[in-house]
């Protein structure tokens, strides 16, 4: 009998400073594309690719910057 599987569940969460909307950046196409292209890696932080990252709130359309952390 084989062992049960354990599945990783990773999110990249932020909150819109304007409307308070909770945002999982992994739901944004550009984040998935950057991960696929190896622009940055999961859990990467404090690099030029993960600091001052432009985000647009899907609810209120305000633009703001985030720094990735874990």
LODRENPA-804642 format. One record per atom (N, C-alpha, C): residue number from 1; atom name; y, x, z. Coordinates in Angstrom, 3 decimals, always signed. Each point is the difference from the previous one (the first is absolute). Example, Ala and Ser with C-alpha at 12.3 -4.5 7.8 and 13.67 -1.06 7.14 Angstrom:
pos:site:yy:xx:zz
1:N:-5.690:+13.190:+7.800
1:CA:+1.190:-0.890:+0.000
1:C:+1.200:+0.900:+0.000
2:N:+1.050:-0.350:-0.720
2:CA:+1.190:+0.820:+0.060
2:C:+1.090:-0.770:+0.730
% end
This chain:
pos:site:yy:xx:zz
1:N:-1.180:+0.847:+0.000
1:CA:+1.180:-0.847:+0.000
1:C:+1.245:+0.894:+0.000
2:N:+0.982:-0.327:-0.802
2:CA:+1.229:+0.787:-0.068
2:C:+1.023:-0.510:+1.020
3:N:+0.931:+0.859:+0.320
3:CA:+1.055:-0.363:+0.942
3:C:+0.962:-0.999:-0.623
4:N:+0.613:-0.854:+0.808
4:CA:+1.063:-0.861:-0.505
4:C:+1.155:+0.865:-0.504
5:N:+0.760:-0.518:-0.909
5:CA:+1.135:+0.730:-0.577
5:C:+1.265:-0.250:+0.821
6:N:+0.848:+0.988:+0.079
6:CA:+1.328:-0.123:+0.593
6:C:+1.005:+0.181:-1.133
7:N:+0.917:-0.924:-0.125
7:CA:+0.948:+0.000:-1.103
7:C:+1.397:+0.347:+0.499
8:N:+0.622:+0.975:-0.675
8:CA:+1.378:+0.341:+0.313
8:C:+0.916:-1.129:-0.453
9:N:+0.978:-0.350:+0.816
9:CA:+1.051:-0.952:-0.362
9:C:+1.332:+0.663:+0.309
10:N:+0.717:+0.347:-1.026
10:CA:+1.252:+0.733:+0.168
10:C:+1.134:-0.822:-0.592
11:N:+1.111:-0.040:+0.734
11:CA:+1.191:-0.665:-0.510
11:C:+1.183:+0.947:+0.191
12:N:+1.055:-0.271:-0.691
12:CA:+1.236:+0.768:+0.124
12:C:+1.094:-1.034:+0.238
13:N:+0.250:-0.261:+1.262
13:CA:+0.836:-1.135:+0.398
13:C:+1.424:+0.404:+0.337
14:N:+0.921:-0.861:-0.386
14:CA:+1.403:+0.146:+0.381
14:C:+0.574:-1.396:+0.185
15:N:+1.231:-0.050:+0.449
15:CA:+0.689:-1.272:+0.189
15:C:+1.361:+0.082:-0.670
16:N:+0.355:-1.037:-0.711
16:CA:+1.294:-0.042:-0.663
16:C:+1.101:-0.027:+1.059
17:N:+0.969:+0.926:-0.085
17:CA:+1.078:+0.010:+0.993
17:C:+0.972:-1.176:-0.150
18:N:-0.059:-0.667:-1.142
18:CA:+0.910:-1.117:-0.253
18:C:-0.568:-1.337:+0.489
19:N:-1.230:-0.320:-0.416
19:CA:-0.550:-1.325:+0.312
19:C:-1.184:+0.042:+0.960
20:N:-0.503:+1.197:+0.319
20:CA:-1.109:+0.113:+0.947
20:C:-1.375:-0.228:-0.598
21:N:-0.078:-0.152:-1.318
21:CA:-1.289:-0.218:-0.677
21:C:-0.932:+1.193:+0.234
22:N:-1.238:-0.273:+0.400
22:CA:-1.016:+1.043:+0.130
22:C:-0.516:+0.324:-1.401
23:N:-0.046:+1.292:-0.335
23:CA:-0.378:+0.434:-1.344
23:C:-1.101:+1.041:+0.104
24:N:-1.126:-0.238:-0.673
24:CA:-1.043:+1.013:-0.151
24:C:+0.246:+0.661:-1.348
25:N:+0.442:+1.245:+0.028
25:CA:+0.364:+0.680:-1.248
25:C:-1.195:+0.212:-0.920
26:N:-1.229:-0.055:+0.525
26:CA:-1.176:+0.101:-0.866
26:C:-0.104:-1.205:-0.936
27:N:+0.714:-1.055:+0.286
27:CA:+0.023:-1.156:-0.894
27:C:+0.993:+0.193:-1.146
28:N:+0.765:+1.068:+0.033
28:CA:+0.977:+0.306:-1.042
28:C:-0.678:+0.848:-1.074
29:N:+0.138:-0.376:-1.235
29:CA:-0.658:+0.715:-1.109
29:C:+0.370:+1.477:-0.052
30:N:+1.256:+0.336:+0.275
30:CA:+0.434:+1.392:-0.119
30:C:-0.690:+0.893:+1.011
31:N:-0.338:-0.530:+1.194
31:CA:-0.699:+0.812:+1.006
31:C:-1.420:+0.283:-0.474
32:N:-0.673:-1.014:-0.482
32:CA:-1.364:+0.196:-0.512
32:C:-0.020:+0.954:-1.195
33:N:+1.000:-0.092:-0.859
33:CA:+0.076:+0.915:-1.141
33:C:+0.226:+1.435:+0.470
34:N:+0.870:+0.183:+0.991
34:CA:+0.262:+1.346:+0.521
34:C:-1.246:+0.582:+0.660
35:N:-0.761:-0.830:+0.691
35:CA:-1.248:+0.470:+0.599
35:C:-1.017:+0.353:-1.083
36:N:-0.094:-0.807:-1.024
36:CA:-0.934:+0.272:-1.099
36:C:+0.358:+1.284:-0.737
37:N:+1.287:+0.243:-0.173
37:CA:+0.475:+1.208:-0.688
37:C:+0.012:+1.222:+0.913
38:N:-0.338:-0.202:+1.267
38:CA:-0.008:+1.068:+1.012
38:C:+1.402:+0.548:+0.237
39:N:+1.021:-0.852:-0.191
39:CA:+1.370:+0.386:+0.328
39:C:+0.094:+0.309:+1.488
40:N:-0.658:-0.814:+0.805
40:CA:-0.154:+0.273:+1.425
40:C:-1.355:-0.531:+0.449
41:N:-0.445:+0.439:+1.168
41:CA:-1.302:-0.384:+0.536
41:C:+0.159:-1.005:+1.128
42:N:-1.050:-0.755:+0.265
42:CA:-0.020:-0.913:+1.131
42:C:+0.261:+0.809:+1.268
43:N:+0.855:-0.498:+0.851
43:CA:+0.403:+0.612:+1.279
43:C:+0.919:+1.203:-0.162
44:N:+0.457:+0.274:-1.208
44:CA:+0.960:+1.091:-0.195
44:C:+1.337:-0.408:+0.609
45:N:+0.686:+0.985:+0.592
45:CA:+1.324:-0.268:+0.574
45:C:+0.813:+1.281:-0.024
46:N:+1.303:-0.165:+0.191
46:CA:+0.920:+1.131:+0.075
46:C:-0.017:+0.885:-1.247
47:N:-0.163:-0.618:-1.168
47:CA:+0.076:+0.729:-1.262
47:C:+1.095:-0.638:-0.851
48:N:+0.330:+0.648:-1.079
48:CA:+1.046:-0.575:-0.865
48:C:-0.439:-1.324:-0.624
49:N:-1.312:-0.226:-0.077
49:CA:-0.508:-1.240:-0.600
49:C:-0.053:-1.142:+1.007
50:N:+0.064:+0.325:+1.301
50:CA:-0.192:-1.024:+1.029
50:C:+1.200:-0.147:+0.932
51:N:+1.123:+0.604:-0.376
51:CA:+1.238:-0.093:+0.771
51:C:+1.082:-0.607:-0.888
52:N:+0.796:-0.888:+0.572
52:CA:+1.054:-0.701:-0.757
52:C:-0.579:-0.745:-1.202
53:N:-1.097:-0.712:+0.216
53:CA:-0.676:-0.754:-1.066
53:C:+0.728:-1.332:-0.196
54:N:+0.348:-0.294:-1.235
54:CA:+0.680:-1.259:-0.327
54:C:-0.969:-1.168:+0.037
55:N:+0.409:-1.055:+0.691
55:CA:-0.803:-1.219:+0.112
55:C:+0.917:-1.186:-0.287
56:N:-0.542:-1.010:-0.666
56:CA:+0.711:-1.254:-0.211
56:C:-0.777:-1.108:+0.687
57:N:+0.666:-0.757:+0.838
57:CA:-0.658:-1.100:+0.706
57:C:-0.399:-1.089:-0.996
58:N:-1.273:-0.409:+0.010
58:CA:-0.428:-1.046:-0.928
58:C:+0.558:-1.382:+0.349
59:N:+0.498:-0.164:+1.220
59:CA:+0.523:-1.308:+0.409
59:C:+1.495:-0.150:-0.303
60:N:+0.816:+0.993:+0.440
60:CA:+1.454:-0.151:-0.145
60:C:+0.607:+0.957:-1.015
61:N:-0.813:+0.891:-0.587
61:CA:+0.400:+0.939:-1.051
61:C:+0.961:+1.100:+0.450
62:N:+0.180:+0.189:+1.295
62:CA:+0.852:+1.089:+0.462
62:C:-0.728:+1.333:-0.222
63:N:+0.746:+1.024:-0.391
63:CA:-0.542:+1.339:-0.169
63:C:+0.259:+0.797:+1.278
64:N:-1.000:+0.765:+0.438
64:CA:+0.162:+0.861:+1.163
64:C:-0.950:+1.177:-0.116
65:N:+0.170:+0.990:+0.860
65:CA:-0.834:+1.199:-0.025
65:C:-0.892:+0.039:+1.235
66:N:-1.198:+0.569:-0.191
66:CA:-0.935:+0.201:+1.116
66:C:-0.536:+1.422:-0.037
67:N:-0.476:+0.453:+1.140
67:CA:-0.744:+1.255:+0.129
67:C:-1.412:-0.369:+0.416
68:N:-0.996:+0.518:-0.718
68:CA:-1.388:-0.306:+0.343
68:C:-0.393:+0.770:+1.255
69:N:-0.778:-0.628:+0.861
69:CA:-0.546:+0.651:+1.182
69:C:-1.345:-0.622:+0.324
70:N:-0.719:+0.622:+0.895
70:CA:-1.254:-0.582:+0.486
70:C:-0.124:+0.253:+1.461
% end
